[in-house]
Amino acid sequence: MQIVTEGKMPVIPEQVGSEVSPAELGIAVDIGTTTIAVSTWSLLHRKHLLTIAEKNNQVRYGYDIIRRIAFAVRPPLTGSSEVVESGPSALHYCIISQLEKMFAKAVYESANLLPRGFQPKVTSIVITGNTTMLSFLCSVPVNNMAAAPFTPATLFDKTTTWKKIRDGKVFSNSTALDKPTPELLQIFNSSTIDKDTDVYIPPCIGAFIGADAVCAMVAAGFPVPNTKNEPSTLRPWESKVTAPLLLADIGTNSELCLYIPDSESKKGRILCTSAASGPAFEGANISCGMPSIDGAIDKITYKNDKLNCHTIGDKKPRGLCGTGLISAAAVMLKNKYIDKNGMITREKSKLGDGTSCIELTPAVYLSQQDIRNLQLAKSAVKTGLEFLLEHTEETPVFCIAGGFGSKINFEEATAIGLLPPQLEKRTIHLGNAALSGASALLFSNVLREKAKALAKKSVQINLAGIPEFQERFLKGIDF
């Protein structure tokens, strides 16, 4: 059975149980470093009801994973009269309180989409995300992820309850939390989610290849490699994949996965790596950056010797989203506003600190530092993609995922060196594949087993540990 939603969904092999009520809802969650997405589903009809998304409130503790880990492992701070909230407690309660509010909103709005007379009841939740975000969710120590060899305290694949997650007591090695504030206790007491509601957290592959990558592989139809002389791992509804698959979930922490099919000399395998691309692609850490919502500039064109801006919803320009940033760089490079090194060379304006910028509208500009942040982000992704492509002789089918990836203009992305040009004719846009994969796991124990097998059979590669990585990265910065 095929489920249709914003992302590409895998086939669900199981049938709906007769005991499922029309009132029962499932919730799928993707906790991204910058954005959190929550989808509700009718479990009886396998129907997608709605998706809501918000900026991850944890950005106040750092825009990227490294900064948040540093915040989590810092020693307790003391004020003049009281102990300041510990890092682990702050990060845990921040995400829990945000999820509680998002769940309440999602369930309230979903109630209007159910058959008349049924009061919605959430009976199943699947939460995916990268390893660090899930560690904060479950109050799992991240100390060993602050330095090599980057060993996570757990790789999850855990079924638990919402109360245990909320209390930070999913694992025996969970960090002891500070007592919840009165405001938090009020949120917990009025929770939309019953404390005994089942929650499944899919498996992670390693420190920087999380459950979101595994869920995206499920959505993309990655087969489980048969790495030994075992019976076929194909399920009855699956076809043999003979071409390599390259998955890129591009965001703050970009995860890249390559499926290499069997050959006469080698068994099939999955290679995974991550690129610390930072939040620029999601409109964060950019002077006038913003999410992809109404008013965000998402496309730049050049006509009559002038830069012209298109905004989402055709609203008044309020800022620049990730796709707009790519578009701006490509157009400005082509028309010599910036050179191949990223230096502004044409129609410079000056900011208050004397640094250069290019004015896109009276309210929106692109600074020299913004361009450099983009260069660092694109070089990280480019280096990872090129490294994986070296491991396959045949050009793979390129599955591009993520909110940013699903809207990216391939021509503009190749113009600035973000994506390899040979992938253009073999590209499939999957949308939010991590959320789609998590949604599928709401309905299928078979796919949960497949997710576990994919995680187990995948090989994680640390790009930073490759001798020539630094040289490649620096070479890839220029446009």
C-alpha positions as CSV (number, residue, x, y, z in Angstrom):
1,M,0.0,0.0,0.0
2,Q,1.4,3.4,-1.0
3,I,1.0,6.4,1.3
4,V,1.0,9.8,-0.4
5,T,2.2,12.9,1.5
6,E,4.8,15.7,1.0
7,G,7.6,13.1,0.8
8,K,8.1,10.0,-1.2
9,M,6.9,7.0,0.8
10,P,7.9,3.4,0.7
11,V,5.4,0.5,0.2
12,I,3.7,-0.5,3.5
13,P,3.5,-4.3,3.5
14,E,1.2,-4.8,6.5
15,Q,-2.6,-4.5,6.4
16,V,-4.5,-2.3,8.8
17,G,-5.7,-4.1,11.9
18,S,-9.4,-4.5,12.5
19,E,-9.0,-3.2,16.0
20,V,-7.8,0.3,14.9
21,S,-10.4,3.1,15.7
22,P,-11.1,6.1,13.4
23,A,-10.1,8.3,16.3
24,E,-6.6,6.9,16.6
25,L,-3.8,9.2,15.4
26,G,-0.1,8.6,14.8
27,I,2.5,11.3,15.0
28,A,5.8,11.3,13.1
29,V,8.5,13.8,14.2
30,D,11.7,14.9,12.6
31,I,13.9,16.8,15.0
32,G,16.3,18.7,12.8
33,T,19.2,20.9,14.1
34,T,17.4,24.0,12.8
35,T,13.8,22.9,12.1
36,I,11.3,20.5,13.8
37,A,8.5,19.0,11.7
38,V,5.5,17.1,13.1
39,S,3.0,15.1,11.0
40,T,-0.3,13.6,12.1
41,W,-1.8,10.5,10.5
42,S,-5.1,8.7,10.7
43,L,-3.9,5.2,11.6
44,L,-7.1,3.5,10.3
45,H,-7.1,5.1,6.9
46,R,-3.3,5.6,6.6
47,K,-4.1,9.1,5.6
48,H,-1.8,12.1,6.1
49,L,-3.7,14.8,7.9
50,L,-1.3,17.7,8.4
51,T,2.3,18.8,8.9
52,I,3.5,21.7,11.0
53,A,7.1,22.9,11.3
54,E,8.9,25.4,13.5
55,K,12.4,26.6,14.1
56,N,14.1,24.5,16.7
57,N,14.2,26.5,19.9
58,Q,17.5,25.0,20.8
59,V,19.2,27.4,18.3
60,R,19.5,29.8,21.3
61,Y,22.2,27.4,22.6
62,G,24.0,27.3,19.3
63,Y,23.2,27.2,15.6
64,D,25.0,23.9,15.0
65,I,25.6,20.6,16.7
66,I,29.1,21.3,17.8
67,R,28.1,24.4,19.7
68,R,25.2,22.6,21.4
69,I,27.4,19.7,22.4
70,A,29.9,22.3,23.9
71,F,27.0,23.8,25.8
72,A,25.8,20.4,27.1
73,V,29.2,19.4,28.4
74,R,30.2,22.7,30.0
75,P,30.6,22.7,33.8
76,P,27.6,24.0,35.9
77,L,27.5,27.7,36.1
78,T,26.7,29.5,39.4
79,G,25.1,32.9,39.7
80,S,25.2,35.3,42.7
81,S,22.4,33.5,44.5
82,E,21.5,30.3,42.7
83,V,22.7,27.6,40.3
84,V,22.0,28.2,36.7
85,E,20.2,25.5,34.8
86,S,22.6,22.7,33.7
87,G,23.3,22.3,30.0
88,P,21.7,18.8,29.6
89,S,18.6,20.0,31.4
90,A,18.3,23.2,29.4
91,L,18.6,21.3,26.1
92,H,16.3,18.5,27.1
93,Y,13.5,20.6,28.5
94,C,13.7,23.0,25.6
95,I,12.9,20.3,23.0
96,I,10.3,18.6,25.2
97,S,8.4,21.8,25.9
98,Q,8.4,22.7,22.2
99,L,7.2,19.2,21.2
100,E,4.4,19.3,23.8
101,K,3.2,22.6,22.3
102,M,3.5,21.4,18.7
103,F,1.7,18.1,19.5
104,A,-1.2,20.1,21.1
105,K,-1.5,22.3,18.0
106,A,-1.2,19.4,15.6
107,V,-3.8,17.3,17.4
108,Y,-6.2,20.2,17.8
109,E,-6.1,21.0,14.0
110,S,-6.3,17.3,13.1
111,A,-9.5,16.9,15.1
112,N,-11.3,18.9,12.4
113,L,-10.2,16.4,9.8
114,L,-11.5,13.3,11.5
115,P,-15.0,11.8,11.0
116,R,-17.6,13.7,13.0
117,G,-18.1,12.5,16.6
118,F,-14.6,11.1,17.1
119,Q,-12.3,12.7,19.7
120,P,-8.6,12.3,18.5
121,K,-6.4,10.0,20.6
122,V,-2.6,9.7,19.9
123,T,-1.6,6.0,20.2
124,S,1.7,5.9,18.4
125,I,4.6,8.2,17.9
126,V,7.8,7.8,15.9
127,I,10.6,10.4,16.5
128,T,13.6,10.6,14.2
129,G,16.5,13.0,14.1
130,N,20.3,13.1,14.1
131,T,22.1,11.3,16.9
132,T,22.8,14.5,18.9
133,M,19.2,15.8,18.7
134,L,17.9,12.4,19.9
135,S,20.5,12.4,22.7
136,F,19.2,15.7,23.9
137,L,15.6,14.5,23.6
138,C,16.3,11.5,25.8
139,S,18.8,13.3,28.1
140,V,21.6,10.9,27.0
141,P,25.2,12.1,27.7
142,V,27.0,13.6,24.7
143,N,30.4,13.9,26.3
144,N,32.0,11.3,24.1
145,M,30.7,13.1,21.0
146,A,32.8,16.2,21.7
147,A,36.1,14.6,20.6
148,A,37.5,11.7,18.6
149,P,36.6,8.9,18.3
150,F,33.1,10.4,18.6
151,T,31.3,7.5,20.3
152,P,27.6,8.0,21.1
153,A,26.2,6.7,24.4
154,T,23.5,4.8,22.5
155,L,22.4,4.2,18.9
156,F,18.7,4.1,19.9
157,D,16.4,1.7,18.1
158,K,14.2,2.0,21.2
159,T,10.5,1.6,22.0
160,T,9.5,3.5,25.1
161,T,6.8,5.8,26.5
162,W,6.2,9.5,26.2
163,K,6.5,9.9,30.0
164,K,9.9,8.2,30.1
165,I,11.2,10.5,27.3
166,R,9.8,13.5,29.0
167,D,11.4,12.6,32.3
168,G,14.7,11.7,30.7
169,K,14.6,8.1,32.0
170,V,14.6,6.1,28.7
171,F,18.1,4.7,29.3
172,S,19.9,3.6,32.5
173,N,22.8,6.0,31.6
174,S,20.6,9.0,31.1
175,T,21.9,12.3,32.7
176,A,20.1,13.3,35.9
177,L,18.0,16.3,35.2
178,D,17.2,19.4,37.2
179,K,13.6,19.6,38.6
180,P,11.1,21.0,36.0
181,T,10.1,24.6,36.5
182,P,6.4,25.4,37.5
183,E,5.8,26.4,33.9
184,L,7.1,23.1,32.6
185,L,5.0,21.2,35.2
186,Q,1.9,23.0,34.0
187,I,2.8,22.0,30.3
188,F,3.3,18.4,31.4
189,N,0.0,18.3,33.4
190,S,-2.0,19.5,30.4
191,S,-0.2,17.3,27.9
192,T,-2.2,16.2,24.8
193,I,-0.2,13.0,24.8
194,D,-1.1,10.2,27.3
195,K,2.0,9.4,29.5
196,D,1.9,5.7,28.4
197,T,1.7,6.4,24.7
198,D,4.2,4.2,22.7
199,V,7.2,6.1,21.2
200,Y,9.6,4.5,18.8
201,I,13.0,6.0,18.1
202,P,14.7,4.4,15.0
203,P,18.3,3.3,15.0
204,C,21.3,5.6,14.3
205,I,24.4,4.5,12.4
206,G,27.0,6.6,14.3
207,A,27.7,9.9,16.0
208,F,27.0,12.0,13.0
209,I,24.8,9.7,10.9
210,G,21.5,9.5,12.7
211,A,18.1,8.0,12.6
212,D,17.0,10.7,10.1
213,A,19.5,9.2,7.6
214,V,18.1,5.7,8.2
215,C,14.5,6.9,7.8
216,A,15.5,8.7,4.6
217,M,17.1,5.5,3.2
218,V,13.8,3.6,4.0
219,A,11.9,6.3,2.1
220,A,14.3,6.2,-0.8
221,G,14.0,2.5,-1.2
222,F,17.5,1.5,-0.2
223,P,17.9,-2.3,-0.2
224,V,19.6,-4.0,2.7
225,P,23.0,-5.1,1.4
226,N,23.7,-8.9,1.4
227,T,27.3,-8.6,2.8
228,K,27.7,-12.3,3.3
229,N,26.6,-15.5,1.6
230,E,23.2,-15.3,3.2
231,P,19.7,-15.9,1.7
232,S,18.3,-12.9,-0.2
233,T,17.4,-9.9,1.9
234,L,14.8,-8.8,-0.6
235,R,11.2,-8.8,0.6
236,P,8.4,-10.1,-1.7
237,W,7.3,-6.6,-2.7
238,E,10.8,-5.3,-3.4
239,S,12.7,-5.4,-6.7
240,K,16.4,-5.9,-7.0
241,V,18.2,-2.5,-7.3
242,T,21.0,-2.8,-9.9
243,A,22.1,0.9,-10.1
244,P,23.9,2.7,-7.3
245,L,21.8,5.1,-5.2
246,L,23.2,8.3,-3.7
247,L,21.1,10.0,-1.0
248,A,21.8,13.6,0.2
249,D,19.8,15.1,3.0
250,I,21.2,18.6,2.9
251,G,20.7,20.8,6.0
252,T,22.7,22.0,9.0
253,N,24.2,18.6,9.3
254,S,24.2,17.1,5.8
255,E,24.0,13.3,5.7
256,L,25.2,11.5,2.6
257,C,24.6,7.8,1.9
258,L,25.7,5.7,-1.1
259,Y,24.3,2.3,-1.9
260,I,26.6,0.2,-4.1
261,P,24.9,-2.9,-5.6
262,D,26.5,-6.3,-6.0
263,S,29.1,-6.9,-8.6
264,E,31.0,-9.9,-9.8
265,S,33.9,-9.1,-7.5
266,K,32.2,-7.5,-4.5
267,K,29.1,-7.7,-2.4
268,G,26.8,-4.7,-2.1
269,R,27.4,-2.1,0.6
270,I,26.2,1.2,2.0
271,L,28.7,4.0,2.7
272,C,27.6,6.9,4.8
273,T,29.2,10.2,5.8
274,S,28.2,13.6,7.1
275,A,29.2,17.1,6.2
276,A,29.1,19.8,8.9
277,S,27.6,22.4,6.5
278,G,26.2,24.7,9.1
279,P,22.9,26.4,9.1
280,A,23.4,28.7,6.0
281,F,21.3,26.4,3.8
282,E,18.3,26.8,6.2
283,G,18.6,30.6,6.2
284,A,20.3,30.8,9.6
285,N,23.6,32.5,10.5
286,I,22.9,34.8,7.4
287,S,22.5,38.5,8.0
288,C,19.0,38.7,6.5
289,G,18.4,34.9,6.6
290,M,15.0,33.4,7.3
291,P,13.1,30.1,6.9
292,S,11.3,29.3,3.6
293,I,8.0,31.0,4.5
294,D,6.0,33.9,3.0
295,G,8.2,36.9,2.3
296,A,11.4,35.0,1.9
297,I,13.4,35.7,-1.2
298,D,13.8,32.3,-2.9
299,K,14.9,33.3,-6.4
300,I,17.1,36.0,-7.9
301,T,17.1,36.9,-11.6
302,Y,19.2,39.4,-13.6
303,K,17.4,41.6,-16.1
304,N,17.9,45.2,-17.5
305,D,21.3,45.3,-15.6
306,K,19.5,44.8,-12.3
307,L,19.0,42.1,-9.7
308,N,15.3,41.2,-9.3
309,C,13.9,39.3,-6.3
310,H,11.0,36.8,-6.2
311,T,9.5,35.9,-2.8
312,I,7.5,33.0,-1.5
313,G,3.8,33.9,-1.6
314,D,4.7,37.0,-3.7
315,K,4.9,39.0,-0.5
316,K,7.0,41.9,0.4
317,P,10.6,40.8,0.8
318,R,11.5,40.1,4.4
319,G,14.7,38.1,4.1
320,L,16.6,35.4,2.3
321,C,16.0,31.7,2.6
322,G,18.4,28.9,1.7
323,T,17.3,28.5,-2.0
324,G,17.4,32.3,-2.3
325,L,21.0,32.3,-1.0
326,I,22.0,29.7,-3.7
327,S,20.2,31.6,-6.4
328,A,21.8,35.0,-5.4
329,A,25.3,33.5,-5.4
330,A,24.8,31.9,-8.8
331,V,23.4,35.0,-10.4
332,M,25.9,37.3,-8.8
333,L,28.8,35.1,-9.9
334,K,27.6,34.9,-13.5
335,N,27.1,38.7,-13.7
336,K,30.4,39.5,-11.9
337,Y,28.9,41.0,-8.7
338,I,31.3,38.5,-7.0
339,D,34.4,36.8,-8.3
340,K,35.3,33.1,-8.1
341,N,36.9,33.7,-4.7
342,G,33.6,35.1,-3.4
343,M,34.8,38.6,-3.1
344,I,32.2,41.4,-3.8
345,T,33.4,43.3,-6.9
346,R,30.4,45.2,-8.1
347,E,27.8,47.6,-6.6
348,K,29.2,47.5,-3.2
349,S,27.4,49.0,-0.2
350,K,28.9,49.5,3.2
351,L,27.6,48.2,6.5
352,G,28.0,50.1,9.8
353,D,31.3,48.2,10.5
354,G,32.7,49.2,7.1
355,T,32.4,45.7,5.6
356,S,31.0,45.3,2.1
357,C,27.5,44.0,1.1
358,I,25.2,43.8,-1.9
359,E,21.8,45.4,-1.5
360,L,19.0,43.1,-2.8
361,T,16.1,45.3,-1.6
362,P,16.1,48.3,0.7
363,A,15.5,45.9,3.6
364,V,17.6,42.8,2.5
365,Y,21.3,42.6,1.8
366,L,24.0,40.0,1.4
367,S,27.2,40.6,3.3
368,Q,30.7,39.5,2.5
369,Q,30.5,37.2,5.6
370,D,27.3,35.7,4.3
371,I,29.0,34.7,1.1
372,R,31.8,33.2,3.0
373,N,29.4,31.2,5.2
374,L,27.8,29.9,2.0
375,Q,31.2,28.9,0.6
376,L,32.1,26.9,3.7
377,A,28.8,25.1,3.7
378,K,28.9,24.2,0.0
379,S,32.5,23.0,0.2
380,A,31.6,20.7,3.0
381,V,28.8,19.1,1.0
382,K,30.8,19.1,-2.3
383,T,33.7,17.3,-0.6
384,G,31.5,14.6,0.8
385,L,29.6,14.0,-2.4
386,E,32.8,13.8,-4.5
387,F,34.4,11.4,-2.0
388,L,31.4,9.0,-2.2
389,L,31.2,9.3,-6.0
390,E,34.8,8.0,-6.2
391,H,33.6,4.7,-4.8
392,T,31.3,3.8,-7.7
393,E,32.1,3.5,-11.3
394,E,28.5,4.1,-12.5
395,T,26.8,7.4,-12.1
396,P,24.2,6.8,-9.3
397,V,20.6,7.8,-9.1
398,F,20.8,10.9,-7.0
399,C,18.0,11.1,-4.3
400,I,18.0,14.6,-2.8
401,A,16.1,15.1,0.4
402,G,15.3,17.7,3.0
403,G,13.3,20.9,3.0
404,F,16.1,22.8,1.4
405,G,17.1,20.0,-1.0
406,S,13.5,19.5,-2.3
407,K,13.4,23.1,-3.5
408,I,16.9,23.5,-4.8
409,N,17.6,24.7,-8.4
410,F,20.1,22.1,-9.8
411,E,21.5,24.5,-12.4
412,E,22.2,27.2,-9.8
413,A,23.6,24.6,-7.4
414,T,26.1,23.3,-9.9
415,A,27.0,26.9,-11.0
416,I,28.4,27.6,-7.5
417,G,29.9,24.1,-7.2
418,L,27.6,22.7,-4.6
419,L,26.4,19.6,-6.7
420,P,28.3,17.6,-9.2
421,P,27.0,18.4,-12.7
422,Q,26.9,14.7,-13.8
423,L,24.1,14.0,-11.4
424,E,21.6,16.5,-13.0
425,K,19.9,14.0,-15.3
426,R,19.6,11.3,-12.7
427,T,18.1,13.3,-9.8
428,I,15.0,12.5,-7.8
429,H,13.5,14.9,-5.3
430,L,12.2,13.1,-2.2
431,G,11.0,16.0,-0.1
432,N,11.4,15.5,3.7
433,A,12.5,11.9,3.3
434,A,13.4,11.6,7.0
435,L,9.8,12.5,8.0
436,S,8.4,10.3,5.3
437,G,10.4,7.3,6.5
438,A,9.4,8.0,10.1
439,S,5.8,8.2,9.0
440,A,6.1,4.8,7.3
441,L,7.4,3.3,10.6
442,L,4.2,4.3,12.3
443,F,2.5,1.5,10.3
444,S,5.0,-1.2,9.7
445,N,7.0,-3.4,12.0
446,V,8.6,-5.0,8.9
447,L,10.0,-1.6,7.9
448,R,11.2,-1.1,11.5
449,E,13.2,-4.3,11.1
450,K,14.5,-3.1,7.7
451,A,15.6,0.2,9.3
452,K,17.5,-1.8,11.9
453,A,19.1,-3.9,9.2
454,L,20.1,-0.8,7.1
455,A,21.7,0.8,10.1
456,K,23.6,-2.4,11.0
457,K,24.9,-2.9,7.4
458,S,25.9,0.7,6.8
459,V,29.6,1.8,7.1
460,Q,30.2,5.2,8.6
461,I,33.1,7.2,7.2
462,N,34.6,10.2,9.1
463,L,35.6,12.6,6.3
464,A,37.8,14.6,8.7
465,G,39.8,11.5,9.3
466,I,40.8,11.2,5.6
467,P,44.4,12.5,5.1
468,E,43.5,14.7,2.1
469,F,40.2,16.0,3.5
470,Q,41.5,19.5,4.6
471,E,43.2,20.0,1.2
472,R,40.0,19.0,-0.6
473,F,37.8,21.2,1.6
474,L,40.0,24.3,1.1
475,K,40.1,23.7,-2.6
476,G,36.3,23.5,-2.8
477,I,35.7,26.8,-1.1
478,D,36.1,28.9,-4.3
479,F,33.1,29.1,-6.7
